[in-house]
Amino acid sequence: YGGFAQVSKMMLENKLVLSYGTRIDGNNWGENMKNPLEQFSPRFSLRYSFAPQWTFNANTGIYYQLPAYTALAYMDNQGQYTNKNIRYIQNKQYVAGIEYDWQKRNSVITIEGFYKRYDRYPISQNLGVSLANLGADFGVVGNEPITSTGLGRAYGAELLFQQKLFNNAYGILAYTWVRSEFTNANGQFAPSSWDSRHIIS
């Protein structure tokens, strides 16, 4: 179960747009997930057109996600669910960037920086490793006893060029530099399975 609300306000002759929202989530799987106020998620964003064709964008928020269903449904040899005490994964994120609207060519160029902080991330009790460091290959991840004690962080920057429909052409080109690290059972950060460093799409 859950719910959300959002309100937006335009100011300064529509040059500034502010938006605030909240969300709550809960479920009856375990005691640590029942109270939706434990998963209270505020979000805030702003968009400011500070010059012709130039815009500053920023947003921040707290987000919650259920652990993998394989972890929720894991049973021991006696047929007992062993992960009933785990919690929602928490993510706090911060994003800010500049956008240029190249109107003559119907294109948009943006550059953004981001930082994401993870809390309560699942750690394998058998291996002492974050599940974020086990998911690179095809297979089952999380089908084992876990704890919600891990931390994680991802940060980087992205440069994006979007060509809207112009002379029968459309496309998006992006380059992202990113670092992604999660803690093990000893609290030490290690590169995750998604620590690609350089991504071109």
Secondary structure, 3 states (H helix, E strand, C coil): CEEEEEEEEEECCCCEEEEEEEEEECCCCCHHHHCHHHHCEEEEEEEEEEECCEEEEEEEEEEEECCCHHHHCCECCCCCECCCCCCCEEEEEEEEEEEEEEHHHCEEEEEEEEEEEEEEEEEECCCCCEHHHCCCCCCCCCCCCEEEEEEEEEEEEEEEEEEEEECCEEEEEEEEEEEEEEECCCCCEEECCCCCEEEEC
